[in-house]
């Protein structure tokens, strides 16, 4: 198993058996906050995720330290690795996995059957989000996890010229960069539309939609971390709020 996958296995172990809690969290409420990052190609989603990790792990609430980034490649690698897939399954009861699958199925559109691989991916993302302390980049994260109250959902956009400039950092021509940007943005929109019957550009899917040409990544990361703290502190106050007055 690669060092990266081994590191992820340790993270999953720590998340699934955090502290004295030896059972999965409530599927409708989750255990810890999490962040999803939806982005236009070239708008800087991975850059934000890396910057955000620094802000999140510097929060004064030490119980919220220890975040990880999960993007498409990592999620698919984890699901494809038989050893990791078996170990993840062993951490969760059959009943819990079935509940996750049923919940995700209820979110999916019924226009066409969902491929098994994409179902596995969505189930895994939803499971990660219920345990929390993850930054999920792409993969329709906001649509899969939108009902969880501790989630913070960010959408990054940018003018076409800015996205082409960032794409050309890989030393490709402008025409090739333009083709890549258009193809990637179209594929991401289709993923959300085909599986969830939602428009990826709908601002109501997100807490914040930001133009990364005009708003610095450091500011976006700081603001996102503040919203994570706000959600967490409100969650901790919930029992006191719900107690009847004497």
N, C-alpha and C positions, 0 to 999 in steps of 0.2 A: 504494500500500500504506500503511495507517495506521501511525502511529508505533509503536503497540503491536505490530503484526505485524512491522514492520521490526526492532524490538527483539528479538522472538522469533526472527526469522531469524538475527540476529547471534549470539544465544545458541545456537541449534542448530548453526550453523557452528562456534562455539568448542567445543561439546560433542563433536561428531562428529569433529573434528580437533584434539583436545586435545593440546597439547605436541608430542611427537615421535611420538605414536601415531596413525597414519594408517589404521588399520583398525578395524572395529567390535569391541566387546568380546565376550568369551565370553558367549553367550546364557544359560548356566547360572550364571555367576558375576557378571557385570556389571563395570563399571569403577569407579564411585564410589557412595557411599551415596545413598539416596533415602528419602523419607518419603511414606506415604499417610495421608490423614486421612478416615476415615469418620465421619459425624455424623448425629445426629437433627436434623431441621429446627428451628432456633432454639437449638441447643446451642453455636453459635459456631465453626463450622469455618473460615470465612474469617478470623475474628478471630485464631484460633490460628495459621493459616498466616502471616499478616502478622507476628505477634509472633515466630513461630518463625524467620522469615527473618532477623530482627535477631540472634538468638542464633547461628544457623548461620554467618552471615557474620562473626561476631566470634570464631569458634573460632581457637585458636592455630595450627592446621594450615592454612597459607595455601593449600595445594593443594585444600582443601575450600571455599574462598570462591567466590562467584558463583552462588548458587542462584536458582531461579525458581519461581513458583507456576503450576501448570496446573490450572484447574478446567474444568467442563463447557463453559462458553461459549467459553473460549479454545481448548480442544482442538478443538471443533467448528468454530470460525472458522479455525483453521489447516488443518484437513482440507478445509474447503469452499473455501478460497482456491486457485485453480488454480496461481498462480505459486508459492505456498509449497509446495503438494503436490508439484509438479514438482521444486522445488529439494530438498525432503526426499528424494524418490525418487532424485535424482541423487547424493546423498551416500552412499547405501547400494547395495550390489550387489544384483542380482536374486536371487542365491543367499541373501543374508542376509535379504532381505524374505520370501522363501519360507520360510525356517527360522522366522522370527518368526510368520508366518501358521500354519504347521503346529503350532508350540508352543501358540499361543493356541487353535487349534481343539481340541487335545487337552485343554485346560482347560474348554472349553465343554460344557454339557449337550447331549444329543442329542434331547431331547424334541421340539424343533421347529427348523426351519431358522432360522439367525441372519440378520437383515437385513444387507445389505451395509454400510450406514452404521454399524451398531453394531460390525461386524467391523473396519472401518477404525479406529474409535475405540479398540477394545481393542488392536489391533495397534500403534497410535501410542503408547498409554500404556505398553505393554510395551517398545517401543523406547526411549522416554524413560527408563524405569527402568533399562535396561541401561547407558545412558550415565551416568545418575545426576545428582546435585545438583539434583533437582527435588522440589517438594512437590506431590503429586497429591491434589487435593481431590475426593472422591467418585468417581463413575463406576466403581464396583466395583474400585477400585485395588488393594485388598488381595488380592482373588481373582485378578486378572490377574497380579499380580507376586509372589505369596506364596512362590514357589519360589526367588526370588533372595535369596542370603544377606545382602546388604548393606542390605536394606530394613528400615525401622522402620515398623510399622503401628500407628496410633493410632485408637481409636474414642471419640467424644464422645457422651455421653448427658446427659439432664437431666430433672427432673420436668416434667410437662405445664405446670404453672403458670408455671414459669420460661421455658419455650419460648414460651408464649403472650405473656408479657411482652415478650420480645425481638422477637417477630414484630410486636407492636403499636407498635414504634418507627417503623414505616412509617406510623403514624397511621391504622390501620384498627380496626374494632370488635373486641371480644373474640370475638364469634361468628365473624367472618370469619377472625380469627387462628387460632381453633380448627380451622376447616375447612381452612385452608391447611396447618397443622401435620400434621393427620391425612392429608391427601392426599399431601403431600410424603413423609412417612415411609413411607406405603404404597407409593408409586411406587419409592422407593429399595430397599425390601425386595424388591419384585417384580423389579427389575433383576437383583439378585444371585441370587434364586431361579430366575427363568426362564432365565437364561443360564449359571449356574454350579452350579445345584442346591445352593446353600448358603444358610444362614440368616444374614442380615446381623447379627443380634444374637449369634451364636455367638462367645464370647470367645476361642476357639481360633484365630480368624482374625487376631487382633491381638496385639501385644506389650503394649499397655496399653489398658484401658477406663476412662475417667474421667468423673466427674460434674462438669460445669462450673459447677453451682450451688455446689458445695462446694470445688472445687479451682481456684485462680486460674490464669488463662491463662498468666501469666508463669512459674508453677511448672511447668505442663505443658510449655511451650516449653523451659525450661531442662533438664528431665528428658529430653525427647525429644532435644535436642541432645547431651546427655551419652551417650545410648545410640548416637547416630550416631557419635560419636567412638570409643566402645568397639568398635563393629563395624569401623570403619576401622582402628583400631590392631591389632585382632586379625587383620584381613586382611593387614596389612603384616608380621605376625610369622609368617604361614603358611609361607613357604619355610624359615625357620629351624626351625620345629617339625617339618617334614616331612623334614629332612635326617637321615640315619641317624647314630647316635652312633659316634664313632671310639674 
